[in-house]
Amino acid sequence: MSTVVNHWINGAEFVSTSGRTSPVYDPALGTETKRVALANQTEIDAAIKAAKDAYPKWRDESLAKRQQIIFSFRELLNSRKGELAEIITSEHGKVLSDALGEITRGQEVVEFATGIPHLLKGFYTENASTGVDVYSTRQPLGVVGIISPFNFPAMVPMWFFPIAIAAGNTVVIKPSEKDPSASMWIAKLWKEAGLPDGVFNVLNGDKESVDGLLNSPDVESISFVGSTPIAQYIYENASRSGKRVQALGGAKNHMLVLPDADLELVADSAINAGFGSAGERCMAISVVVAVEPVADKLIPKIVERMGKLRTGDGRRGCDMGPLVTREHRDKVASYIDIAEKDGATVVVDGRNPQVDGDANGFWLAPTLVDKVPTTSKVYTEEIFGPVLSIVRVKSYDEGVALINSGAFGNGTAIFTNDGGAARRFQNEIQVGMVGINVPIPVPVAYYSFGGWKQSLFGDTKAHGVEGVHFFTRGKAITSRWLDPSHGGINLGFPQN
Ligand code: NAD
């Protein structure tokens, strides 16, 4: 019998009795290693109730005490992140060094949240009108819901919960059913760090759990990260019921290469951003837009580097691991078939890979496709795998127009040594995160993360100061001085 990953409710494992489960695989072995519980309405209600009951006490806890708990959590996480990395690799498949990298990026937000007393400070203006002072405060919302994707089972939840908890909210997180164990490990770590029971709850499940969070009048906000169709669904439904929503969606990120670029840097960057985490990153580079005549010089440099990449089990020091499930591997591989049918040139074909791993793993090696028609699904759809496309354009302007015509606007990059071109690109490109000679421009945790267009619904962005704003509501208070001379009836609009 497989192990069942249950829920974590009110500071303890909550054994599911829903009778519904979903398989969790070790993608490098290609075998089911666990099953994850899929919550029913009773379990959804129990998780939300635990968070609701814990809220008044946690909200009233002093900032000093909250800060100490966040510090303890940070120390525990930092000293034991190797354990979490192993869990991530065993369910997601990404190589161990990459799993550690994801945790480190999430830990940045935990560290940011340790400064919460400073971040929650309000403003005060004395004598705004005669004898009247005005000030503002930041107050927590209550129970907040987090719904996360499979590709960053630790980092994406950590974009949200450190700030939400530090600000005095209580959390129900619904992890991806493909890799649910990271959230359970994190829940136990919070308990060890001294977080009161009920402040951090894990609700495992599928659409039913998501809808349970969206429909509950006790959940004040939803932070979602995942694919665009689901992000849009979440945005529409959660905002209809009056919740705050930040819903981050899919991506199709381009890297524009001008003829004057440093092609060694470009080739290294294309490899890192195209094939890191097997391309299962929302900030992965999916398309290299080569301004002619650069493509013919660039492609051999990329191909040479691809030849050195080792695909295999993430526990064996390989460069790239498997894809998350067999279905996802097959879907990604089908885009290589489409590329061939649509007249593109498959320069490096990853469909029959040599791997350092079990033959049953969900493998697909790095693939490079040149001359991809921009009408092909290979170009228009998010592939989310190790398939890098090259599109050749005649000019900078044609490249920018192409990138701006896309449905997504998550990340992009320009590679050039021309400062003027870089400056123009930064202004002209309609994308949320822009790199100049940096292929994956994920901002550090004290800046906000998020794309434009179909890559983000809602007007807030994850973490940073905007994260603090999202998880709190501001309150402006006007206060009159206790001076009897200001009394008496006055029907006019308050003036100075
Ligand atoms: P997904 O949309 O399939 O799932 C995300 C979450 O939504 C999961 O918790 C899942 O259980 C839930 N879900 C799935 N189907 C649902 C439905 N019909 N109704 C309600 N809930 C549902 O995404 P995924 O495959 O787990 O993750 C990959 C996607 O996430 C990619 O598109 C990637 O670009 C995107 N992503 C975006 C960012 C970003 O910052 N913009 C970051 C990471 C991943």
Residues whose N, C-alpha, C, O or C-beta is under 5 A from the ligand:
A	BS01	NAD	I147 S148 P149 F150 N151 K174 P175 S176 E177 G205 D206 K207 V210 V225 G226 S227 T228 I230 L248 G249 G250 A251 C282 S455
